[in-house]
Amino acid sequence: MTALLEAKGIAKSFDGTRVLSDVTLSIAPGEPVGLFGPNGSGKTTLANVLSGLLSPDAGTIAFEGRDVTRLSLDARYRLGIARTFQIPHPYPSLTVREGIQVATSAGSVARPAAEGADGEIEELLIRAGLFDQRFLPCARLSQGCLRRLEFARALACRPKLLILDEVFSSLSAADEEDLVALLRAANREGGTAFLLISHNRMLLKATCRRILYLEDGRIARERTV
């Protein structure tokens, strides 16, 4: 089976400091993969390189067999690579529903706004546990709700691969359980592959089939869960 995402020999430095060094990894279609490592190991930098926010200094990235190494974040988004950020980036002036609506016209599957969009938005709101807050301004959401909103927005573009950067940070145990359920459902029902970056090994084990360990900018080992 052709890998959904395949990165080979990825290197990245900032001001002469090597952050990533010869990182090689692959993710199969529909595969949930975890990425674990200490602070400063390069996890977020790797997420930025894979998603197109940063260009690597060396190495190649292929998505569905296509070389995307030099494609932008937006171009990769349209191919089916979506990501969330360690700090959520909502549209504070929009309502929760509007925040999801703007994502339904983007992504790997383009469709007219009127073609089932309302029903899809309602379904995402329900799945994310945000239906009761749908008319609330995004700026008024709690941290847990912001995480669920960002996740719902990412799913709205129907990604083939979702890169999630520390989505569990600063959440209550209840919010963590909600996000784990959302991830499992997206993977099970939608076939969405994901790379989940987290410091929490237990949550990675609860959601992933494989866990990659990043140390000193390299994949030091991996474990099948």
N, C-alpha and C positions, 0 to 999 in steps of 0.2 A: 504494500500500500504506500502511495506517495505521501510523504509527510505534509501536513497542512502548513506548518512553519518549520523552516530549517535554517539555523544560524551556524556559521562556521568561522572559527578564527577571529571572533569579534574582539577588537581592542579599542580602548578609548582613554585618552589622557586629558587632563586639565592643567594648564600652566606647568607642564613638565612632570606632573604627578600621574602615574599610571593607575587608573581606576578599574578598568577591565583589561584582561590579558588572555587572549586565545580562548574565549568562551565559545563552546560548541554545544548546541542543544537542538532537539527536535520535538515537535508536538504533533501527534496524530490527529486526524479529524475527530472531533467530539471528545478528545481526551482532556480530563481535568488534571492539571499539573501544578504542584506547589513549588515555591521558591523560598528557601529559608537561608538566613545568614546573619551574622552579627552586624551591628551598626558600622557603616563605613566599608562594608564588603562589596558595594557596587550594585545592590539590588535595584534601586530606583534608576540609576544610570542605565542599567540593562533594559529596564522597562521603557525608558525614553528612547533608547536606540532601536529596540524591536518595534515600537509603535511609530517611529518616524519623527519624534520630537527632536532627536539628535542624530547626526550622522556618525557612523563609526570611523575611526582612523584607519582601521584595517578590518578585513573580513567581509563576508557576504551574508545576505539574508534573502531567503526565497520563501514565497507564499504561494501555495498551490502550484509549485514548480516554476513560478515566475520570479525573476530577480527583481526585488523591490528595495535593494540596498540604498539607492539614492532617491527613492520616492519620498514625498513629504508626508506629514501626518495626515493631511486631508486626503491625499491620494490613497493612502493605505486604508483610511477609514471607509472610502468608497468601495474598496476591494473586499472589505469585511473584517478589518482589524479595528476594534474599539478598545478604549481604555478608560479607567477611572483614575483619579488622582488621590494622593495621600490627604490633601486638603480639598474638600468638595468645592466645585466651582458652579454654584447655581446662578440663575438669572434672578437677582433679588426683586426686580420690579414685576416679574411675571408670577402668575399663580402656579401652583403645583401642576395643574392640568396643562397649562400653557407650556411649562418647562419640559414636559414630556412630548407635547404636540410638535415642538420645533424639531425634535429628533426624528419624527416619523417620515419626514420627506428626504432624509439623508441616508447614508449607509449603503450596503451592498445590494439592496433590493429596492429600486426606485418604484414608486407607485403614486398615482394621483392622490391628493389630499382627501378627496371625497370618497375614495374607494375603500370602504371599510375602516377608515382611519379612526372614526369615532369609537367604534366597537373595540378596536385594538387598544386605543388609549384607555378606555374603561377597564379592559382586561388587565393592562399593565398596572393601573392604579389599584385594582383589587389585589393582584398578585403581590404588589409591593406593600400592601397594607396602608395605602395612602388615599383610599377612596373618600374617607370622611374629611380629609384635609385638601381635597382637590381644588377648592376655590380659595385656599389660604395663600397669601404671598409667600414665595420661597424664603424670603428673609426671616420669616417667623417660625421656621421649622426647627425642631430640636436637632442635635447632632445625629442621633440615630435615624431620624426621618430624612435628613439630608443625605445620609449614606444610601438609604433605600431609594431616594429620588435619583441620585446619580446612577445607581445600578439600573433602575427602570429606564432612564434616558439612554443608557448604553444599549440595553436590550431593544429599545424602540427602533434602532437602526438595523436590527436583525443581523448581528455580527456572527461571523464564523469562528472568530477568536476574540476573546475578551481578556484584556490584561488588567488585573486588579491590584492596585498598589496600596497595601496596608488599609484595606477597607474595614478591618475590625478594630482599628485603633480608637481609643477613647469611647468605646461603646459599652453599654451595660450588658450583663449576661443575657438578658431577654432579647436585646437588639442583636447580639451575636447569633443567637439561635434563629432569629428571623432571617438574617442574611444567609446563614448556612442553608436553611430551607429554600430560599430563593435561588441560591447557586445550584443546589441539587436539582431543583425543578427545571431550571434553564438548561442544565446539562442533560437531564433525563428526557424531558419533553421536547426541547428544541434542538438538541444535539449540539449545543454551543460548547466549543472547547474553551478552556481558560487557563491562564497562567496566574496563579494566586500568590501574591507576595505577602508574607506575614511573619511576625516574630512568634506567633502562637502555634507551637507544634501540634497541640491537640486539635485545633481548628483545621489545620492543614490535613491532619490524618482523617478528620471527619468528612472532608470534601474532596480529597485528591487521590488519584491512583498511584502517582509517583511524586516524590519530593526530591528536588534538586538542592544541594547544599553549596552555596556560594561563599568562598573564603578567599580573601586577598585578591578579588577580581577574577577568580577562576571557579569553574564547577569542580569542586573537590571530590564529590561523590554523589550518588543518588540512591534512593531507596524506594522499593515498590511497597505500597501500603496494602 
